[in-house]
Amino acid sequence: MISEIDATMEKYCDGCFVKQQLRKDRGKQGAHQFCIESCTVGEQLQFLGQELLKIYSKE
């Protein structure tokens, strides 16, 4: 599961033009907020994170 999160971030987030531009315009926090609230990749990462929490909370 963690490798899936890493692969998703590497494929879509590393070098993301939108994220880079938002960091210039809004700062790091503004770019991060966009990724969390508006980016479909961010939504997928949140879903994977929630699934990961379910796995570890059962142990």
N, C-alpha and C positions, 0 to 999 in steps of 0.2 A: 504494500500500500504506500509506504513512504517513497519507494522508487517511482511509483506512478505520479506522485505529487512532484518529485524532483524532475521527472521527465517532462511533465506538463509545464512547469516553470521554465525549464531550459528551452523548450521548444517555442513557447509563446511569450514569456516575460523577459527573458534575457535579450536585450537589444530592442525592446518594444519602443517604437517611435512615439506613440501616444504617451507612454509613461515618461519618456525622456523630455518631451515637450511640456508636459504638465509639471514636471519637476522644475523646469525653468520658469514657467508662468506662475505656479501656485506653491512651489516648494515641495519638499519631500512629503510632508503630511498631506497636502492637497492631492498629490499624485497617488499616495497610498489610499486615501479616501475614495478616489475615483475607482481604483482597482477593486476595492471591497464592495462598493455600492453599485457600480455601473458596468463593469467589465464582465463579459460572459465567462472569460477564463477565470476571473476572480470568483465568480459564483461556483464554478466547477471545483476550484481549489477549496472553497469553503465546504462544499458537499463532501469532498474526499476527506477533509479534516474531521468533519462530524462522524463519518463512517469509521475513521481511525480511532476516534474517542470511544465509539461504541465497542470496538474490539478490545481496547485496553481497559475499559471499565468492567468488562465481563471477567477479566482475569483476576 
